[in-house]
Amino acid sequence: MKQLRAFLLAIVTAMMALPVTVESQEIPKDEKSGLFSYHEVVKVDSISADELYSRAKSWIALTYKSANDVIQLDDQNAGRIIVKGNFGIIYYANQAWVNHTLTIDFKEGRYRYDLTSFVFDNGQWSAPLEDEKKFWGQKKKLHMQLSEQANAFILALREAMQKASPSIDDDW
């Protein structure tokens, strides 16, 4: 009996030492707007605003199914691109989407992104993700999926913005 207790105590202790899972991730909320929002200013030393703009345009073209359809504003002079797209998710074992707005601003040596305006859409109904009453018992799972998708999306953007724009090879 003492061995069983010691074994169970060891299991419980080990489980408590495990890191917190993704399910506990909270989606950041903008204090001013009250909307879920991922935003950051990222410094990229010695890179011009024009080069950052070019890198972002390349990333958008490779990331979205139809870059021309999702780009809502493309102003290189002002240093801003606004994109409206979506992430695919699973909701109650069915395909659904989370629409979002991505704004990228460019200045010499830095860029700023704002990923926000998340709206759930399953083809039958849609609602902003902040309207938590609409999502019943699936809120945590939905937030977990959004967090995973958004973080992967942001990581891909950050990686693309670190790489030089592809040059066109005329020797082919």
N, C-alpha and C positions, 0 to 999 in steps of 0.2 A: 504493500500500500504506500509506503514511504517513497518507493521508487517511482510509482505512478504519479504521485504528487510532484516529485522533483522533476519528472519528465514533463508534466503539464505546465509547471512553473517555467521551465526552460523554454517551452514552445511559446507561451504567452510573452515572456521577456523578449525572445527573438522577434516576435511579430511587432512588438512595440518599438523595437529598434529599427525596423524597416523604414525607409523614407516614405514620406507622404506621396500618394499616387496622384496622377494627373486629375482625377475626379475632384480633388479639392481646389483646383485652380479657379480663381475668380477672374472674370473678365473685367479689365479696367474700365472704370466709368469716369467720363469727363465731368469735372465738378461744375463747370459753367452750363453745359448743355444738358447734362443728365443722361447723355447717350453713352453706350458702350463705345470705347474708342482706344485704339492703339496708336500712339504717336511718339515721335522721337526726332530730335535733330542729330544727324550723324555727320561727324567731321571726316572729310576725305582730303588729306593734305595735298596741296599743290595740284589740284584738279580744277579746271575751269568750270564755270556754270554751264557753258555750252557742251562740254564733254560729259558732264553729269546728265544733262538733258538727253544727249545721244544714247548714253548707257541705259537710261530709264526707258526710252522709246524702244530700244532693242529688247529689253526685258519684257515689256508689255506685249510686243509682237510675238514673242515666244511663249508667253504665259497664258494669254487669253486666246480663245478659239478664233475670235475675229476682232483684232485690235481696232480696226476702223469702226466697228459697231459700238465698242465699249468706251472709246475716248470721247468724252463730252466737251472737254476744253483742252486745246493744245496751243499754248502761247509761249513760244520760245523766248520772245523779247521780255515778257513779264517773268519768265522762269517758272511756269506752272503747267502741270498736266493734271486733269481730273478724269478719273476712270470710274465707270459704274459697271460692275461685274457681279459674279456670284461664285460660291463654293458649293459643291455637291455634298450632301450629308444624308444620313439614314435616320428617318423618324418613324417610329412604330413599324419597323421592318420595311418601310417604303422609301423610295427616292424622294428627296426634297432638296431645296436650295436655300441658301442664305445670301440674299443680295447685299451688296456693300458698295460704299463709295471710297475710293482711294484718291487722295490728293497728294501730289508730290511737288514741292517747291525747291528751287535751285538757287544757290548763291555760290560765289567763289569759295571753294574749299569745303562746302557743306551742302547737305540737302535735308529736307524735312518731309516726313511722310505722316499722313493722318488716315488711318483705316477705320471707318466708322459707318454709321447709318445702316446697321444690320437689320434686315427684314427677312423673316422666315416666309417661305412660299412652298407649298406642297402641290400646287396646281388647282387646289380646291378653295383654299383660303390663305391669306397672308396676314402677318402681324409683325410689328417691330419687336425685336427680342427683349426690349425693356418691358413689354407688356406681359409680365411673367404669369399672370392668371390664365393666359391662353394655352400655356404649355403643360399644365397639370403635373403629373408625376415624371415627365420627361425633361424637366428643366435642367437638372444636373447633367444628364447625358447630352442634351443639346448644347449646353455651355461647354462641356468637355470637348465635344466635336468642334465647336467653333474655335475654342482656344487652340486645339491642335492644328486646325487648318490655318488660322491666322498666324500662329507662330511659325509654321512651315513657310507660309507665304512671305512673311517679313524676312525670314532667314534667306530665302531665295532672292529677294530684292536686295538685301544687304550684300550678298555675295556678288550679284550682278553689278552692283554699283562700285565694287572694288576692282573689277576687271576692266581693262581697256576695251573700248569699242572695237568690234572686229573690223579689220581693214579689208577692203575689197581687193582681191588679188587679180590684177589685169592680165597676169601671165598664165592663162589657161587655154 
